[in-house]
Amino acid sequence: MINFKNPFALLLFLVLPLGLAANGTATDITGLDYTGVTANGSLLAGGSTDPLWKVTYAQVSGASYTGNSQFTGAAYVINDIPYITSLNYVQNTASAQWITAPGATTDASGTITNSGGNYLPGNGTTGSNDAEYIYTMTFSITGTGSGTVTNNVAISLTIAADDNYAIYVNPGAVNTKQSSSTYGSFINSTASDTGTSAWTNASTTFLQNYTNSNSSANATFKIGTNTISIVVTNSNGITGNSSAITLNASGLLVYQMGGNGMLINGIPIPEVGAWLPVAGALGLFGVLAWRRKNRGIAGLAVSDGVHGAPPFPAPEAAAASPPTPLLRVAPTGCGPFIRTCS
């Protein structure tokens, strides 16, 4: 049983559940950003680049692209009119917008690129004319220790994509898409969640390292920088091989990421942050109170306030010998504490 009269035990009781005394323990999550916004959450103009989401890999018609290339680099914000409304997409929200890969054009003819359009190569889910685009963002988990997070962490997000998607957390290296695969994949990595024909209906999913009623364990987090990679397959609504080479619409929308669905040990992040200083203050108060109490006892045992000599035995010796009369000498020179002065 924990002795709550001991301030050090009280401090450990308050701090340990919050993950301040174990290696690889998360205490905060930051940097989870919606698509189509600035770092402070303001909506970006259509046709502008998204500073927070990048297309880090693309496989188009059998060729691979990385870095800053025709189909990779900073994602572009899709113009709401006419592309979002006319294509029966899940609508933009007040805090998030659809984005698409570099190289997207304003129409199927492919004449104007990177100006807010969302037409990209991709037909079918297999064969030489299919295409996939990997959208990536990074976020931070702070805490004690290093390496894999050992306490419970969960992050919710709502997603829509054209056409299909697969979500990965901290994946390995890109694995070139195989002809029998519906989604692109990563080496030694398993998708946390997948969706098909996802442009007209948004889905909410949880990325978490434990199992509960929301989801099974489907992600591994680490202290420091973490990555969410979303593979979007542009299939033009065709499953399997396709001989078509036309450009067609493609993009990604992510919002409602975190908030009350961003949990550490089952507690929403803002509440975790609010409790940390409270726990620290309570623990410090207990330590100071304990020190003050013991300092006061020690002071009575060694000084009378004037002469520096102990007027009565220390508490440890009191049980062994009768106590002497309790007399205090006032610092002003007055006599014993009888309210008289000579």
Rosetta blueprint (number, residue, H / E / L):
1 M L
2 I L
3 N L
4 F L
5 K L
6 N L
7 P H
8 F H
9 A H
10 L H
11 L H
12 L H
13 F H
14 L H
15 V H
16 L H
17 P H
18 L H
19 G L
20 L L
21 A L
22 A L
23 N L
24 G L
25 T E
26 A E
27 T E
28 D E
29 I E
30 T E
31 G L
32 L L
33 D L
34 Y L
35 T L
36 G L
37 V E
38 T L
39 A L
40 N L
41 G L
42 S L
43 L E
44 L L
45 A L
46 G L
47 G L
48 S L
49 T E
50 D E
51 P E
52 L E
53 W E
54 K E
55 V E
56 T E
57 Y E
58 A E
59 Q E
60 V E
61 S L
62 G L
63 A E
64 S E
65 Y E
66 T E
67 G L
68 N L
69 S L
70 Q L
71 F L
72 T L
73 G E
74 A E
75 A E
76 Y E
77 V E
78 I L
79 N L
80 D H
81 I H
82 P H
83 Y H
84 I H
85 T H
86 S H
87 L L
88 N L
89 Y L
90 V L
91 Q L
92 N L
93 T L
94 A L
95 S L
96 A L
97 Q L
98 W L
99 I E
100 T E
101 A L
102 P L
103 G L
104 A L
105 T E
106 T L
107 D L
108 A L
109 S L
110 G L
111 T L
112 I L
113 T E
114 N L
115 S L
116 G L
117 G L
118 N L
119 Y E
120 L E
121 P L
122 G L
123 N L
124 G L
125 T L
126 T E
127 G L
128 S L
129 N L
130 D L
131 A E
132 E E
133 Y E
134 I E
135 Y E
136 T E
137 M E
138 T E
139 F E
140 S E
141 I E
142 T E
143 G E
144 T E
145 G L
146 S L
147 G L
148 T E
149 V L
150 T L
151 N L
152 N L
153 V E
154 A E
155 I E
156 S E
157 L E
158 T E
159 I E
160 A E
161 A E
162 D E
163 D L
164 N E
165 Y E
166 A E
167 I E
168 Y E
169 V E
170 N L
171 P L
172 G L
173 A L
174 V E
175 N E
176 T L
177 K L
178 Q L
179 S L
180 S L
181 S L
182 T L
183 Y L
184 G L
185 S E
186 F E
187 I L
188 N L
189 S L
190 T L
191 A L
192 S L
193 D E
194 T E
195 G E
196 T L
197 S L
198 A L
199 W L
200 T L
201 N L
202 A L
203 S E
204 T E
205 T E
206 F E
207 L E
208 Q E
209 N L
210 Y L
211 T L
212 N L
213 S L
214 N L
215 S L
216 S L
217 A L
218 N L
219 A L
220 T L
221 F L
222 K E
223 I L
224 G E
225 T E
226 N E
227 T E
228 I E
229 S E
230 I E
231 V E
232 V E
233 T E
234 N E
235 S L
236 N L
237 G L
238 I L
239 T L
240 G L
241 N E
242 S L
243 S L
244 A L
245 I L
246 T L
247 L L
248 N E
249 A E
250 S L
251 G E
252 L E
253 L E
254 V E
255 Y E
256 Q L
257 M L
258 G L
259 G H
260 N H
261 G H
262 M E
263 L E
264 I E
265 N L
266 G L
267 I E
268 P E
269 I H
270 P H
271 E H
272 V H
273 G H
274 A H
275 W H
276 L H
277 P H
278 V H
279 A H
280 G H
281 A H
282 L H
283 G H
284 L H
285 F H
286 G H
287 V H
288 L H
289 A H
290 W H
291 R H
292 R H
293 K H
294 N H
295 R H
296 G H
297 I H
298 A H
299 G H
300 L H
301 A H
302 V H
303 S L
304 D L
305 G L
306 V L
307 H L
308 G L
309 A L
310 P L
311 P L
312 F L
313 P L
314 A L
315 P H
316 E H
317 A H
318 A H
319 A L
320 A L
321 S L
322 P L
323 P L
324 T L
325 P L
326 L L
327 L L
328 R L
329 V E
330 A L
331 P L
332 T L
333 G L
334 C L
335 G L
336 P E
337 F L
338 I L
339 R L
340 T L
341 C L
342 S L
